[in-house]
Amino acid sequence: MQPSGWKEVYRRGRDLYTRNLTPGRRVYGEDVHTEDGVEYRRWDPFRSKLAAYLLRARPHALFEDVGTVLYLGGGHGTTVSHLSDILPDARIVVVEKSPLAFAPLLALAQDRPNLRPILADAQLPERYAADVGRAELLYQDVAQRTQASIFVENSRACLAARGRGLLMLKVRSVTQARPAAAVLDEARRILTAAGHVVRGTVDLAPLSREHLAMRLDA
């Protein structure tokens, strides 16, 4: 097992792994590998856009000095579980709108004390801002037409003054007709108008088609 360049993320061949916070327990049927008495979980980049991003982007301080994470769009917990491995001492507040997806998140949080699931709409951050406080990292993966605006509103409500963000821009959730470049340009305008600095954009294809990861600073 070799360091990947990202904090607490490892490589074995071409695959990414995280150190299992709950040894002996798998989350989504992932492969595990034990080395020197430590159990690692394989992180599938075809099921996790964050894993795809880590494979495609140059390493930077995404996970450094993070005490609180606000995660928008937790789904069934695939990516959330690996983030829990990476940041065992952080508080990861996971917002999910779907009751069907929320139930597995609750079950995951029973085994992982650093997770705090909240059943809420990411378009209404005022309903959970008091529970979040100020987060050093805002991660967003929601399928909404107004994705950039959702990021802006959540950053205003919950992101620390020098916080950072990662927005998984789902092009076809914004529009079926306009090209990806136009969608990206519009998102960039909305984010920069709100005072965010776009540090870089990574196309996640072919691991995740029609998804662009935008790295942002507050």
C-alpha positions as CSV (number, residue, x, y, z in Angstrom):
1,M,0.0,0.0,0.0
2,Q,1.5,3.3,-1.1
3,P,0.6,7.0,-0.3
4,S,-1.5,8.6,-3.0
5,G,-0.5,12.2,-2.3
6,W,-3.9,12.9,-0.7
7,K,-4.2,12.8,3.1
8,E,-5.1,9.3,4.3
9,V,-5.8,8.0,0.8
10,Y,-3.6,5.2,-0.5
11,R,-2.9,3.4,-3.7
12,R,-2.4,-0.3,-4.5
13,G,-1.7,-0.5,-8.2
14,R,-4.2,1.7,-10.0
15,D,-6.8,1.5,-7.2
16,L,-7.5,4.0,-4.3
17,Y,-8.0,2.8,-0.8
18,T,-8.9,4.3,2.6
19,R,-8.0,2.9,6.0
20,N,-11.2,1.3,7.3
21,L,-12.5,3.1,10.4
22,T,-14.6,0.1,11.3
23,P,-12.5,-3.0,10.5
24,G,-14.5,-6.1,9.5
25,R,-17.4,-4.0,8.2
26,R,-18.1,-3.1,4.6
27,V,-20.4,-0.4,3.4
28,Y,-21.4,-1.2,-0.2
29,G,-19.7,-4.6,-0.9
30,E,-16.3,-3.0,-1.6
31,D,-13.2,-5.1,-1.7
32,V,-10.9,-5.0,1.3
33,H,-7.2,-5.6,1.7
34,T,-5.3,-6.1,4.9
35,E,-1.6,-5.2,5.1
36,D,0.6,-5.0,8.2
37,G,-2.5,-5.6,10.4
38,V,-4.4,-2.7,8.9
39,E,-7.6,-3.1,6.9
40,Y,-8.1,-0.9,3.8
41,R,-11.3,-0.4,1.7
42,R,-11.1,-0.1,-2.0
43,W,-12.7,3.1,-3.2
44,D,-14.6,2.6,-6.5
45,P,-14.2,5.7,-8.7
46,F,-17.1,4.6,-10.9
47,R,-19.4,4.8,-7.8
48,S,-17.9,7.9,-6.2
49,K,-17.2,11.2,-7.9
50,L,-14.9,12.2,-5.1
51,A,-12.7,9.1,-5.9
52,A,-12.8,10.0,-9.6
53,Y,-11.7,13.5,-8.7
54,L,-8.8,12.3,-6.6
55,L,-7.6,10.1,-9.5
56,R,-7.8,12.9,-12.0
57,A,-6.6,16.0,-10.1
58,R,-3.2,16.9,-8.7
59,P,-3.0,16.4,-5.0
60,H,-3.6,19.6,-2.9
61,A,-4.6,20.4,0.7
62,L,-8.3,19.5,0.3
63,F,-8.5,17.5,3.5
64,E,-5.9,19.4,5.6
65,D,-6.9,21.2,8.8
66,V,-10.6,20.2,8.5
67,G,-12.6,20.1,11.7
68,T,-16.1,20.2,10.2
69,V,-17.4,19.1,6.8
70,L,-20.7,20.0,5.3
71,Y,-21.6,17.3,2.8
72,L,-24.6,18.1,0.6
73,G,-26.3,15.1,-1.1
74,G,-25.1,12.1,0.9
75,G,-27.0,9.5,-1.1
76,H,-26.7,6.0,0.4
77,G,-23.3,6.8,1.9
78,T,-20.7,5.4,-0.5
79,T,-18.5,8.5,-0.7
80,V,-19.5,9.6,2.9
81,S,-18.0,6.4,4.3
82,H,-14.7,6.9,2.7
83,L,-14.6,10.6,3.8
84,S,-15.3,9.2,7.3
85,D,-12.2,7.0,6.9
86,I,-10.1,10.0,5.7
87,L,-11.2,12.4,8.5
88,P,-11.8,10.2,11.6
89,D,-11.5,13.2,14.0
90,A,-13.7,15.6,12.0
91,R,-17.4,16.2,12.3
92,I,-19.0,15.4,9.0
93,V,-22.6,16.8,8.7
94,V,-24.4,15.0,5.8
95,V,-27.5,16.6,4.4
96,E,-29.8,14.3,2.4
97,K,-33.3,15.1,1.1
98,S,-34.5,11.6,0.2
99,P,-36.0,9.5,3.2
100,L,-35.1,6.3,1.3
101,A,-31.4,7.3,1.1
102,F,-31.4,8.7,4.6
103,A,-32.2,5.4,6.3
104,P,-28.8,3.8,5.2
105,L,-27.0,7.0,6.3
106,L,-28.5,6.7,9.7
107,A,-27.4,3.1,9.9
108,L,-23.9,4.1,8.8
109,A,-23.7,6.8,11.4
110,Q,-24.4,4.2,14.2
111,D,-21.0,2.6,13.4
112,R,-19.1,5.8,12.5
113,P,-19.4,8.5,15.3
114,N,-17.9,11.3,13.1
115,L,-21.0,11.3,10.9
116,R,-24.0,13.5,11.6
117,P,-26.9,12.9,9.1
118,I,-29.6,15.5,8.7
119,L,-32.8,14.9,6.7
120,A,-33.2,18.3,4.9
121,D,-33.3,20.1,1.6
122,A,-29.9,21.5,0.6
123,Q,-31.8,24.5,-1.0
124,L,-32.8,25.6,2.5
125,P,-29.6,25.8,4.5
126,E,-31.2,28.1,7.1
127,R,-32.9,25.0,8.5
128,Y,-29.7,23.3,9.5
129,A,-27.1,26.1,9.7
130,A,-27.2,26.1,13.5
131,D,-26.4,22.4,13.6
132,V,-23.5,22.8,11.3
133,G,-21.8,26.0,12.6
134,R,-18.9,26.9,10.4
135,A,-17.3,24.2,8.1
136,E,-13.8,24.3,6.7
137,L,-14.9,22.1,3.8
138,L,-18.1,22.2,1.8
139,Y,-18.7,19.2,-0.5
140,Q,-21.7,19.3,-2.8
141,D,-23.1,16.5,-5.0
142,V,-26.8,17.2,-5.6
143,A,-28.8,16.7,-8.8
144,Q,-30.5,20.1,-9.0
145,R,-30.8,22.7,-11.8
146,T,-29.5,25.5,-9.5
147,Q,-26.4,23.7,-8.3
148,A,-24.2,26.8,-8.2
149,S,-26.7,28.8,-6.4
150,I,-27.2,26.1,-3.8
151,F,-23.4,26.1,-3.2
152,V,-23.4,29.9,-2.8
153,E,-26.3,29.8,-0.3
154,N,-24.8,27.0,1.8
155,S,-21.4,28.7,1.8
156,R,-22.9,31.9,3.1
157,A,-24.7,30.1,5.8
158,C,-22.1,27.5,6.8
159,L,-18.6,27.9,5.3
160,A,-15.8,29.3,7.3
161,A,-14.1,32.5,6.2
162,R,-11.1,30.7,4.7
163,G,-13.0,27.5,3.9
164,R,-12.8,25.5,0.7
165,G,-15.3,23.7,-1.4
166,L,-15.7,21.0,-4.0
167,L,-18.7,21.2,-6.3
168,M,-19.6,18.2,-8.4
169,L,-21.4,20.0,-11.3
170,K,-23.9,17.6,-12.9
171,V,-24.3,19.1,-16.4
172,R,-27.4,17.3,-17.4
173,S,-29.2,18.2,-14.2
174,V,-28.8,21.8,-15.2
175,T,-29.9,21.4,-18.8
176,Q,-30.4,18.8,-21.5
177,A,-29.8,21.2,-24.4
178,R,-26.8,23.4,-23.7
179,P,-23.2,22.2,-24.0
180,A,-21.1,21.5,-20.9
181,A,-18.9,24.5,-21.5
182,A,-21.8,26.8,-21.3
183,V,-23.1,25.2,-18.1
184,L,-19.6,25.6,-16.6
185,D,-19.3,29.2,-17.6
186,E,-22.6,30.0,-16.0
187,A,-21.7,28.3,-12.8
188,R,-18.4,30.1,-12.7
189,R,-20.1,33.4,-13.1
190,I,-22.5,32.7,-10.2
191,L,-19.7,31.5,-7.9
192,T,-17.3,34.3,-8.7
193,A,-20.0,36.9,-8.3
194,A,-20.6,35.6,-4.8
195,G,-16.9,36.0,-4.0
196,H,-15.6,32.5,-4.5
197,V,-12.3,31.8,-6.2
198,V,-12.4,28.9,-8.7
199,R,-9.0,27.2,-8.3
200,G,-9.6,24.6,-10.9
201,T,-12.0,22.4,-12.9
202,V,-11.6,18.7,-13.6
203,D,-13.7,16.7,-16.1
204,L,-14.4,13.4,-14.5
205,A,-15.0,11.5,-17.7
206,P,-14.8,8.6,-18.4
207,L,-15.2,7.6,-14.7
208,S,-18.2,9.8,-14.3
209,R,-19.6,11.2,-17.6
210,E,-21.0,14.7,-17.9
211,H,-19.7,15.7,-14.4
212,L,-17.2,18.5,-13.7
213,A,-15.5,19.0,-10.4
214,M,-15.0,22.6,-9.4
215,R,-12.5,23.4,-6.7
216,L,-13.3,26.6,-4.8
217,D,-12.0,28.9,-2.1
218,A,-14.2,31.1,0.0
